[in-house]
Amino acid sequence: MSFEKTNELDTKAIVDEIENAVYKELKPFGFRKHGRTLHRFVDGDISQAITFQNGCPEKGIYDVLFVNVGIRIPECVLRTFAPEEALKKYYPAYDCNLRCDLTDSEDQKKDYFDLHHPIQEIVNDIICKIKDCVIPAFNTLNSRLDILENQKNANGLSRQLTNLEKAIVFGRMGDMKKAELFFNQYYDENAQIYKAHEGWKSYGYLKSHLDYIEELAEQLNIKIKSLHKNNEIKPV
């Protein structure tokens, strides 16, 4: 289909109607509506968000709806073991560190919903997907420990926590032994990739990333024990 603006649709009114209908179904699950986002907190400060995006005008994409789903673990976003000082009322899906998009049931390759289709058809599709996939995943991943232990078993989120994120979550939970273990695993992963491509200028960004990881280790008071520490890696 063409994403060009047709001026045939009042997309704002259509998305409003779709979001309101979905919110009516999700309100009993503890979600609250904030603009284009349906949001709830779990485990105190972990966000679970569903954001309705009316096209993407900056990229010339109109007359479609994107439904973005996300979980925000604040320490993973802020890169700190400390609690976030002041929580906002809500966080949209694009502020989350674990994200995915709902897809059109008629074509799983499409990560959008065509607003030319009947509104109730779109509403039914979105509600079905949220209740069948998203809510079960959200309920499975409703605490830090659950996220660490059960993420692989939760359908509906396309990305797993990196070892760096696991390290920071364990650090926030006070388990510094595991925090240090996963932090060093993350460092090793990047260091080994860098060493395997020594001399490739296109991999120079990994050297900068390793420098960042070492700086972060100092901030978090974690000792890097890797055999691939920077002083053993030749610069590009």
C-alpha positions in Angstrom: 0.0 0.0 0.0 1.0 3.6 -0.4 1.9 5.6 2.7 1.2 8.9 1.1 -1.2 11.3 2.7 -4.6 11.1 1.0 -6.6 13.7 3.1 -9.4 11.2 2.9 -9.2 10.3 6.6 -9.4 12.1 9.9 -6.7 9.9 11.3 -6.5 11.7 14.6 -10.2 11.0 15.2 -9.9 7.4 14.1 -6.9 6.7 16.3 -8.7 8.4 19.2 -11.6 6.0 18.7 -9.4 3.0 18.5 -7.4 3.9 21.6 -10.4 4.7 23.6 -12.0 1.3 22.7 -8.8 -0.5 23.6 -8.4 1.4 26.9 -12.0 0.4 27.9 -10.9 -3.2 27.7 -7.5 -2.7 29.4 -8.6 -0.4 32.3 -9.6 -3.4 34.5 -6.0 -4.7 34.1 -4.7 -1.5 35.8 -3.7 0.5 32.8 -4.3 4.3 32.7 -4.5 6.4 29.7 -1.9 9.2 29.2 -2.2 10.8 25.8 -1.4 8.1 23.2 -0.1 5.7 25.8 -1.8 3.1 28.0 0.5 2.5 31.0 0.8 0.7 34.3 3.6 0.4 36.9 4.5 -3.0 38.3 7.1 -3.9 41.0 6.9 -0.2 42.0 8.7 1.5 39.1 8.8 -0.9 36.1 6.7 0.5 33.3 4.5 -1.6 31.0 3.3 0.5 28.1 1.3 0.3 24.9 1.6 3.4 22.7 -0.5 4.3 19.7 1.5 6.0 17.0 -0.5 7.8 14.2 1.7 7.2 11.3 5.2 8.7 11.0 4.9 12.0 9.2 8.6 12.8 9.5 9.2 9.8 7.2 6.3 10.5 5.0 4.2 7.6 6.4 0.5 8.4 6.8 -2.9 6.7 7.2 -1.6 3.8 9.3 -1.4 3.0 13.0 1.6 1.6 14.8 1.0 0.0 18.2 4.2 -0.1 20.1 4.6 -2.3 23.2 7.3 -1.9 25.8 8.7 -2.6 29.3 10.9 0.0 31.0 13.3 -1.2 33.7 14.6 2.2 34.9 18.0 1.1 36.0 18.6 -0.4 32.5 17.8 2.9 30.9 19.7 5.1 33.4 22.7 2.7 33.8 22.7 2.9 37.6 22.0 0.6 40.5 20.3 3.4 42.4 16.5 3.9 42.3 15.2 6.6 40.0 14.9 9.8 42.0 11.5 11.0 40.6 9.2 8.8 38.5 7.1 10.4 35.8 3.4 9.7 35.7 4.0 7.3 32.7 6.6 6.3 30.1 5.7 5.7 26.4 6.8 2.6 24.7 9.7 4.4 22.9 11.2 5.1 26.3 11.3 1.4 27.2 14.3 -0.8 26.9 12.3 -3.9 25.9 10.1 -3.1 22.9 8.1 -4.7 20.1 5.3 -3.8 17.6 2.0 -5.4 17.2 1.4 -6.8 13.7 -1.7 -7.0 11.5 -3.3 -10.4 11.8 -4.0 -10.6 8.1 -0.3 -10.0 7.3 2.2 -10.8 10.0 4.9 -9.0 8.1 3.1 -5.7 8.5 4.0 -3.9 11.7 1.1 -1.4 11.2 -2.7 -1.3 10.9 -4.2 0.3 7.8 -6.6 3.0 8.9 -8.6 2.6 5.7 -10.0 -0.6 7.2 -13.1 -0.6 9.3 -12.4 0.8 12.7 -14.1 -2.0 14.6 -12.1 -4.6 12.7 -8.9 -2.8 13.7 -10.1 -2.6 17.3 -10.9 -6.2 17.5 -7.6 -7.2 16.0 -5.6 -5.1 18.5 -7.6 -6.2 21.5 -7.2 -9.8 20.5 -3.5 -9.5 20.2 -3.1 -7.6 23.4 -5.2 -10.1 25.4 -3.7 -13.2 23.8 0.0 -12.1 23.7 0.8 -8.9 25.4 -1.1 -9.2 28.7 0.2 -12.7 29.4 3.8 -11.5 28.6 3.3 -8.5 30.9 1.9 -10.7 33.7 4.8 -13.1 33.3 7.3 -10.2 33.4 5.9 -8.2 36.3 8.9 -8.0 38.6 12.7 -7.8 38.3 13.1 -11.4 39.3 10.4 -12.6 37.0 12.0 -10.7 34.1 15.4 -12.3 34.8 14.0 -15.8 35.2 11.1 -15.9 32.7 11.8 -13.6 29.8 12.6 -16.4 27.4 9.2 -17.9 28.1 7.2 -14.7 27.5 5.8 -14.3 24.0 5.1 -10.8 22.7 8.5 -9.2 23.4 11.1 -9.5 20.6 14.3 -8.7 22.5 16.0 -10.4 25.5 17.9 -8.5 28.1 21.6 -8.1 27.3 24.1 -9.3 29.8 24.8 -5.6 30.6 21.1 -5.1 31.5 21.1 -8.3 33.5 24.2 -7.0 35.4 22.5 -3.7 36.2 19.2 -5.4 37.3 21.1 -7.7 39.6 23.1 -4.8 41.0 19.8 -2.9 41.6 18.6 -6.0 43.5 21.8 -6.0 45.6 23.4 -9.2 44.1 26.8 -7.8 43.3 28.3 -11.2 42.6 25.9 -11.8 39.7 26.1 -8.2 38.6 29.9 -8.5 38.3 29.6 -11.9 36.5 27.2 -10.6 33.8 29.0 -7.3 33.4 32.2 -9.2 32.6 30.4 -11.5 30.3 29.1 -8.5 28.4 32.6 -6.9 28.3 34.0 -10.2 26.9 31.4 -10.5 24.2 32.3 -7.1 22.8 36.0 -7.5 23.3 36.1 -10.8 21.5 34.2 -9.4 18.5 36.6 -6.5 18.4 39.7 -8.7 18.5 38.2 -11.0 15.8 38.0 -8.0 13.5 41.3 -6.3 14.3 42.3 -3.9 11.6 38.7 -3.4 10.3 38.1 0.3 10.7 34.4 -0.2 10.5 34.7 -2.0 13.9 36.4 1.0 15.5 33.1 1.9 17.3 33.5 -1.3 19.4 36.7 0.2 20.8 34.8 3.3 21.9 32.1 1.0 23.3 34.7 -0.9 25.3 36.0 2.4 26.7 32.4 3.3 27.7 32.0 -0.1 29.4 35.2 0.5 31.4 34.0 3.9 32.4 30.7 2.5 33.5 32.4 -0.2 35.5 34.2 2.5 37.5 30.9 4.3 38.1 29.2 1.1 39.3 32.3 0.0 41.3 32.6 -3.2 39.3 36.0 -4.7 38.6 36.6 -5.9 35.0 38.4 -9.3 35.2 38.3 -9.9 31.4 41.3 -11.4 29.6 40.5 -9.0 26.8 40.9 -5.8 28.7 41.7 -2.7 26.6 45.4 -2.7 27.4 45.6 -6.1 25.6 43.6 -4.9 22.6 45.5 -3.2 19.7 43.9 0.0 18.6 42.5 0.1 15.0 
